């Protein structure tokens, strides 16, 4: 099958396809530029090596996105419990025996290839799939605490509680996404507030554990970042360098590959890649990035209104919120609106598991949009037939 014919046969929301391609293009350009300084200090490695690695992950991600797009999204409801049952042991293993970096155990090293995998990325996908399934199936039978606890609260508390000790920002992101998904799924507010209370209780327990066993919970990192945010109006060194990068970009930027602050930022290719984009592409580039994520959210809301099944609507909305909320959290850190979190910019920052899971999520969203589009066409066709019958009568 030719490429041209394949493109013609692609269904689903074409705007989302375009958004994904544009974000992928920004990713390749920004990562190549941001890794230039890192390559310089990496014993002879060239920036092209990092670019090739990023493009490899992007290619794998796009292939998986197409595969998940072609898959009937209804089948994801069947595999959601399986994925969740795999997730919990993975998180426990990571917490106890995972690869440690910067005093955090967030990764599992894959044997033979030496590539690390961040299990929290997989956990986010699995939990959202499970919550979408539970909300769509239990929406009308949640009448009390017991009926809400096992299908909704317990999975969230367990997964978030296992992620939080080494990665509070990802746990908080997933917790907020879960709350928003329940709100959209018309779960009663008293139960949502109850879940918030349970979340606060888990956080207090982790703080207590962190004081007794500092190596088990990154309490010192949490405290230093929060204190830096509230008591240092200029921000720490990373935030100051990020602000300089953004100010240096002005309206149209200094041009691709001409960033200066990539030499001073600790993670210019992951956590602070938005600052590098604004420095090189200016305010215009920064607004385009924000516009792409907002467009993704708007298009997904459109899919929700057209989806014939509750599960599809919840699934598309949950996965989109997970991507968009993370994107704006990352951007907010770069401009000192939030404490430093360590969250990456979805589909743009360098990374392996993050890109793969994000593209799989987008593939599932596109699968929902494909069936929603088909259902909409069938509905319009049926209305036309009914109108034609009325005219004939």
C-alpha positions in Angstrom: 0.0 0.0 0.0 1.4 3.4 -1.0 2.0 6.2 1.5 -0.5 8.4 -0.3 -3.2 5.7 -0.1 -2.4 5.1 3.6 -2.8 8.8 4.3 -6.1 8.9 2.5 -7.3 5.9 4.5 -6.5 7.4 7.9 -9.6 8.2 9.9 -10.2 9.9 13.2 -9.6 13.5 14.1 -7.3 14.9 11.5 -6.5 17.9 13.7 -5.1 15.7 16.4 -3.0 13.9 13.8 -1.6 17.3 12.8 -1.0 18.3 16.4 1.0 15.1 17.0 3.1 15.7 13.9 3.9 19.3 14.9 4.8 18.4 18.5 7.0 15.6 17.1 8.8 18.1 14.8 9.3 20.5 17.8 10.7 17.6 19.8 13.3 16.7 17.2 14.4 20.3 16.8 14.4 21.2 20.4 16.1 18.1 21.7 18.8 18.3 19.1 19.6 21.9 20.1 19.2 21.3 23.9 21.6 18.3 23.9 24.3 20.2 22.1 26.0 21.3 25.4 25.5 17.8 26.9 27.2 16.2 24.0 30.1 18.5 24.4 30.8 17.3 27.9 30.1 13.6 27.2 33.5 12.3 26.3 33.3 12.9 22.5 29.7 12.0 22.0 28.1 14.1 19.3 24.7 15.8 19.5 23.7 13.6 16.5 23.8 10.5 18.7 21.2 12.0 21.0 19.1 13.1 18.0 19.2 9.6 16.5 18.1 8.2 19.8 15.2 10.6 20.1 14.2 10.0 16.5 14.3 6.2 17.2 12.0 6.6 20.2 9.7 8.9 18.1 9.6 6.3 15.3 8.7 3.5 17.7 6.1 5.7 19.4 4.4 6.6 16.1 4.3 3.0 15.0 2.7 2.1 18.4 0.3 5.0 18.1 -0.8 3.8 14.6 -1.3 0.2 16.0 -3.4 1.4 19.0 -5.3 3.7 16.7 -6.3 0.8 14.5 -7.4 -1.3 17.5 -11.0 -1.2 18.6 -11.0 1.0 21.7 -13.7 -1.0 23.3 -11.2 -3.9 23.8 -9.2 -1.7 26.1 -11.9 -2.1 28.7 -11.2 -5.8 28.8 -7.4 -5.5 29.3 -7.6 -2.6 31.8 -7.8 -4.9 34.9 -4.9 -6.9 33.6 -2.7 -3.8 33.1 -3.6 -2.6 36.6 -2.7 -6.0 38.1 0.7 -5.8 36.3 1.2 -2.2 37.3 1.1 -2.6 41.1 3.9 -5.3 41.3 6.0 -3.2 38.9 5.7 -0.2 41.1 6.5 -2.2 44.2 9.6 -3.7 42.5 10.7 -0.2 41.3 10.3 1.2 44.8 12.4 -1.5 46.4 14.9 -2.5 43.7 14.6 0.0 40.9 17.5 1.9 39.2 18.4 4.9 41.4 19.2 8.3 39.9 19.4 11.6 41.8 18.3 9.8 45.0 15.1 8.5 43.4 14.1 5.0 42.3 11.8 5.6 39.4 13.2 3.3 36.7 13.7 -0.4 35.9 16.6 -1.2 33.7 15.6 -3.6 30.9 18.0 -6.5 30.7 20.4 -6.9 27.7 19.6 -3.5 26.1 20.5 -1.4 29.2 17.6 1.0 28.5 15.7 2.3 31.6 11.9 2.3 31.7 10.0 4.6 34.1 7.2 2.5 35.5 5.1 5.4 36.6 4.5 6.3 32.9 3.0 2.8 32.4 1.0 3.1 35.7 -0.6 6.4 34.6 -1.9 4.7 31.4 -3.1 1.6 33.2 -4.9 3.6 36.0 -6.7 5.9 33.5 -7.9 2.9 31.5 -9.2 1.2 34.6 -10.9 4.4 35.9 -12.6 5.0 32.5 -13.9 1.4 32.6 -15.0 1.7 36.2 -16.8 5.0 35.8 -18.6 3.9 32.7 -19.7 0.6 34.3 -20.4 1.8 37.8 -21.7 5.3 37.1 -25.3 4.5 38.0 -24.7 2.1 40.9 -22.4 4.2 43.1 -24.7 4.9 46.0 -22.3 5.0 48.9 -18.8 4.8 50.2 -18.5 1.0 49.8 -19.7 1.0 46.2 -17.2 3.8 45.3 -14.2 2.5 47.3 -13.1 -0.6 45.5 -13.8 0.4 41.8 -12.6 4.0 42.1 -10.8 5.0 45.3 -8.7 1.9 46.1 -6.9 1.8 42.7 -6.1 5.5 42.8 -4.8 5.4 46.4 -2.6 2.3 45.8 -1.1 3.5 42.5 -0.5 7.1 43.6 0.7 5.9 47.0 3.4 3.7 45.4 4.5 6.4 43.0 4.7 9.3 45.5 7.7 8.3 47.6 10.1 8.7 44.7 8.1 10.9 42.4 5.6 13.2 44.2 5.0 15.4 41.1 3.9 12.5 38.9 1.7 11.1 41.8 0.1 14.5 42.2 -0.5 14.8 38.4 -2.1 11.4 38.3 -4.2 12.2 41.4 -5.5 15.4 39.9 -6.3 13.7 36.6 -8.2 11.0 38.4 -10.3 13.6 40.3 -11.1 15.5 37.1 -12.1 12.3 35.4 -14.4 11.4 38.2 -15.9 14.9 38.1 -16.5 14.7 34.4 -17.9 11.2 34.9 -20.6 12.7 37.3 -19.3 11.0 40.4 -20.9 12.8 43.3 -18.9 15.7 44.8 -19.1 14.3 48.3 -17.2 11.2 47.1 -14.6 13.3 45.3 -14.0 15.3 48.4 -13.7 12.0 50.3 -11.0 10.9 47.9 -9.2 14.2 48.4 -9.3 13.5 52.1 -7.9 10.0 51.6 -5.1 11.5 49.4 -4.2 14.0 52.1 -4.1 11.2 54.7 -1.7 9.1 52.5 0.5 12.2 52.0 0.6 12.7 55.8 1.5 9.1 56.3 4.4 9.4 53.7 5.7 12.5 55.5 5.7 10.6 58.8 7.5 7.6 57.2 10.0 10.0 55.5 10.9 11.5 58.9 11.7 8.1 60.3 13.2 6.5 57.2 14.7 9.4 55.1 16.0 6.9 52.4 12.4 5.6 51.8 10.7 8.9 51.0 12.3 12.0 49.3 11.0 14.3 52.0 14.1 16.5 51.9 13.7 17.1 48.2 10.0 18.0 48.6 10.7 20.4 51.4 13.6 22.2 49.7 11.6 22.7 46.5 8.5 24.0 48.3 10.6 26.3 50.5 12.5 27.6 47.4 9.2 28.3 45.6 7.6 30.2 48.5 10.5 31.9 50.1 12.8 32.7 47.2 10.9 35.1 44.9 13.5 34.9 42.2 13.6 31.1 42.3 16.6 28.8 42.5 19.4 28.7 40.0 17.5 26.5 37.5 14.4 28.8 37.6 16.6 31.9 37.2 18.4 30.4 34.1 15.0 29.4 32.7 13.7 33.0 33.1 16.9 34.3 31.4 16.3 31.9 28.5 12.7 33.1 28.1 13.6 36.8 28.3 16.5 36.2 25.9 14.0 34.8 23.3 11.9 38.0 23.1 9.3 37.9 20.3 10.9 35.8 17.5 13.8 34.1 19.4 17.5 33.8 18.7 17.0 31.1 16.1 17.2 27.2 16.1 20.4 25.9 17.7 21.5 29.3 19.0 20.4 28.9 22.7 22.9 30.1 25.3 21.1 28.9 28.4 21.2 25.3 27.4 24.8 25.5 28.7 23.6 26.5 32.2 20.3 24.7 32.7 20.6 21.3 34.4 18.0 19.5 32.2 17.4 21.7 29.1 16.3 18.7 27.1 13.7 17.4 29.6 12.4 19.5 32.5 13.2 22.9 31.0 12.9 22.3 27.3 10.1 24.8 27.1 12.5 27.6 28.1 14.9 26.5 25.4 12.0 26.6 22.8 11.0 30.1 23.9 14.6 31.2 23.8 15.1 29.9 20.2 11.7 30.5 18.8 10.6 33.5 20.9 7.2 34.3 22.3 5.7 33.2 19.0 7.1 29.7 19.5 6.0 29.5 23.1 2.4 30.5 22.2 2.4 27.9 19.4 3.3 25.1 21.8 0.6 26.2 24.3 -1.9 26.5 21.4 -1.1 22.9 20.3 -1.9 21.5 23.7 -5.0 23.6 24.1 -6.2 22.5 20.6 -5.6 18.9 21.7 -7.9 19.5 24.7 -10.6 21.2 22.6 -10.6 18.4 20.0 -10.8 15.8 22.7 -13.8 17.5 24.2 -15.4 17.4 20.8 -14.7 13.6 20.6 -16.4 13.2 24.1 -19.6 14.9 22.8 -19.7 12.7 19.8 -18.7 9.4 21.4 -21.6 6.9 21.4 -20.2 5.0 24.4 -19.5 6.4 27.9 -16.3 4.3 28.1 -14.9 6.0 24.9 -15.7 9.4 26.2 -14.1 8.8 29.6 -11.1 7.2 28.0 -10.4 10.0 25.6 -10.9 12.7 28.2 -8.8 11.0 30.9 -5.8 10.4 28.6 -6.1 13.9 27.2 -6.2 15.5 30.6 -3.2 13.4 31.7 -1.2 14.8 28.7 -2.4 18.4 28.8 -2.2 18.9 32.6 1.3 17.6 32.6 2.2 19.9 29.7 0.9 23.0 31.5 2.6 21.9 34.8 5.9 21.7 32.9 5.4 25.1 31.4 4.3 26.6 34.7 7.6 25.4 36.3 9.6 27.1 33.6 7.9 30.5 34.3 8.0 30.0 38.1 4.3 29.5 38.6 4.9 26.1 40.3 7.7 24.5 42.3 10.2 22.5 40.3 8.6 19.1 39.6 10.7 17.1 37.3 7.7 16.6 34.9 8.6 16.5 31.2 6.9 18.2 28.4 4.8 15.4 26.7 5.9 14.3 23.3 8.6 17.1 23.2 11.1 16.4 26.0 13.8 13.7 25.5 12.9 10.3 26.8 12.0 6.8 26.0 9.1 5.5 28.1 7.5 8.9 28.3 7.3 9.2 24.5 6.2 5.6 24.0 3.4 5.9 26.6 2.3 9.3 25.3 2.0 8.2 21.7 0.1 5.0 22.8 -2.3 7.3 24.7 -2.7 9.5 21.6 -3.3 6.4 19.5 -6.1 5.3 21.9 -7.6 8.8 21.7 -7.5 8.7 17.9 -9.2 5.2 18.0 -12.0 6.7 20.0 -12.3 9.6 17.5 -12.4 7.1 14.6 -15.4 5.3 16.0 -17.0 8.5 17.1 -16.6 9.9 13.6 -18.2 6.7 12.2 -21.1 6.9 14.6 -21.7 10.5 13.7 -21.8 9.7 10.0 -24.3 6.9 10.7 -26.4 9.2 12.7 -26.5 11.9 10.0 -27.3 9.2 7.4 -30.1 7.9 9.5 -31.5 11.4 9.9 -31.4 11.9 6.2 -33.3 8.7 5.5 -35.9 9.6 8.1 -36.3 13.1 6.5 -36.6 11.5 3.0 -39.3 9.1 4.3 -41.2 12.0 5.8 -41.1 13.9 2.5 -42.3 10.8 0.6 -45.2 10.4 3.0 
